[in-house]
Amino acid sequence: MPTETIADLVARCEAGRREAQAWSEHLAAVALAAGPGATQRLAVAGTHRLGRIADLWAARRPTVPLDPPDGGGPSAVGAPGSLAGLRVMLERLLADTDAMLDAVDPDLDPATRDLARRVASEARDLLAVHDRLMP
């Protein structure tokens, strides 16, 4: 039986948006600092995809006026770090979206299930770019 509440969804969406935005901004700085090559290409691709992921989370955040509860949502990993950390974050994001698909009732909240599938698709695509450019 799905267990996701509106408060859980608010927290999950806000945490996901914040983390994706932080990584997007971090990778933009990496792209500007890196010379042409695989690192710069990955950073630019990551900036675009993580920006879209942040937008997806923001668009799905319920407008119910709740204070987000402590906990819930994607697990925090702190500030963005190395490109190796990007892979770790993307793998965790895929696990989080799988958990979200299990927690959300498909009849009551198909939009959130669609969001989870779209975020996972963006994360898988960026993971493929990462693996191609950073073997």
C-alpha positions as CSV (number, residue, x, y, z in Angstrom):
1,M,0.0,0.0,0.0
2,P,1.5,3.4,-1.0
3,T,2.5,5.6,1.9
4,E,3.4,8.9,0.4
5,T,1.6,11.9,2.0
6,I,1.3,15.4,0.6
7,A,3.8,16.6,3.2
8,D,6.2,13.8,2.1
9,L,5.8,14.9,-1.5
10,V,6.4,18.6,-0.6
11,A,9.6,17.6,1.2
12,R,10.7,15.2,-1.6
13,C,10.1,17.7,-4.4
14,E,11.9,20.6,-2.5
15,A,14.9,18.4,-1.6
16,G,15.1,17.1,-5.1
17,R,14.9,20.6,-6.6
18,R,17.5,22.0,-4.2
19,E,20.0,19.2,-4.9
20,A,19.6,19.2,-8.7
21,Q,19.9,23.0,-8.7
22,A,23.1,22.9,-6.6
23,W,24.7,20.3,-8.8
24,S,23.7,22.2,-11.9
25,E,25.3,25.4,-10.6
26,H,28.4,23.5,-9.5
27,L,28.8,21.8,-12.9
28,A,28.4,25.2,-14.6
29,A,31.4,26.4,-12.6
30,V,33.3,23.3,-13.5
31,A,32.5,23.8,-17.2
32,L,33.8,27.4,-17.1
33,A,37.0,26.4,-15.3
34,A,37.7,23.3,-17.5
35,G,39.4,23.4,-20.8
36,P,37.9,21.7,-23.8
37,G,37.6,18.0,-23.3
38,A,35.6,15.3,-21.6
39,T,35.3,17.1,-18.2
40,Q,33.9,20.2,-19.8
41,R,31.5,18.2,-22.0
42,L,30.2,16.2,-19.0
43,A,29.9,19.4,-17.0
44,V,27.9,21.1,-19.7
45,A,25.6,18.1,-20.3
46,G,25.1,17.8,-16.5
47,T,24.2,21.5,-16.2
48,H,21.5,21.1,-18.8
49,R,20.0,17.8,-17.5
50,L,20.2,18.7,-13.8
51,G,18.5,22.1,-14.6
52,R,15.7,20.1,-16.3
53,I,15.5,17.8,-13.3
54,A,15.3,20.8,-10.9
55,D,12.5,22.2,-13.1
56,L,10.6,18.9,-13.0
57,W,10.8,18.7,-9.2
58,A,9.7,22.4,-8.9
59,A,6.7,21.9,-11.3
60,R,5.4,18.9,-9.3
61,R,5.7,20.4,-5.8
62,P,2.2,20.6,-4.4
63,T,1.0,24.1,-3.7
64,V,-0.6,23.0,-0.5
65,P,0.6,25.5,2.2
66,L,2.6,23.1,4.4
67,D,5.9,23.5,6.2
68,P,8.1,20.7,4.8
69,P,8.7,18.1,7.6
70,D,12.2,17.1,8.6
71,G,13.5,14.1,6.7
72,G,11.8,12.5,3.8
73,G,12.6,13.1,0.2
74,P,15.9,12.3,-1.5
75,S,18.7,11.7,1.0
76,A,21.1,14.7,1.4
77,V,24.7,14.3,0.3
78,G,25.7,17.9,1.0
79,A,27.2,20.3,-1.5
80,P,28.2,19.0,-4.9
81,G,31.7,17.8,-5.2
82,S,33.8,15.9,-7.7
83,L,32.6,14.4,-10.9
84,A,32.9,11.0,-9.2
85,G,30.4,12.3,-6.7
86,L,28.0,13.1,-9.6
87,R,27.8,9.4,-10.4
88,V,27.1,8.6,-6.8
89,M,24.3,11.2,-6.7
90,L,22.8,10.0,-9.9
91,E,22.7,6.4,-8.7
92,R,21.1,7.5,-5.5
93,L,18.6,9.6,-7.5
94,L,17.6,6.5,-9.5
95,A,17.1,4.6,-6.2
96,D,15.1,7.4,-4.8
97,T,12.8,7.6,-7.9
98,D,12.3,3.8,-7.7
99,A,11.3,4.2,-4.1
100,M,9.0,7.0,-5.0
101,L,7.3,4.8,-7.7
102,D,6.7,2.2,-5.0
103,A,5.3,4.8,-2.5
104,V,2.9,6.7,-4.7
105,D,-0.6,5.4,-5.4
106,P,-0.9,5.2,-9.2
107,D,-4.6,5.8,-9.1
108,L,-4.5,8.8,-6.8
109,D,-1.3,10.5,-8.0
110,P,-0.3,9.6,-11.6
111,A,1.4,13.0,-12.0
112,T,4.0,12.1,-9.3
113,R,4.6,8.7,-10.9
114,D,5.1,10.5,-14.3
115,L,7.6,12.9,-12.6
116,A,9.5,10.0,-11.1
117,R,9.8,8.3,-14.5
118,R,10.9,11.6,-16.2
119,V,13.5,12.4,-13.5
120,A,14.8,8.8,-13.7
121,S,15.1,9.1,-17.5
122,E,17.1,12.3,-17.3
123,A,19.3,10.8,-14.6
124,R,19.9,7.6,-16.7
125,D,20.8,9.7,-19.8
126,L,23.3,11.8,-17.8
127,L,24.7,8.7,-16.2
128,A,25.3,7.3,-19.7
129,V,27.1,10.6,-20.7
130,H,29.2,10.4,-17.5
131,D,30.2,6.8,-18.2
132,R,31.0,7.5,-21.9
133,L,33.2,10.6,-21.0
134,M,34.7,9.5,-17.7
135,P,35.4,5.7,-18.1
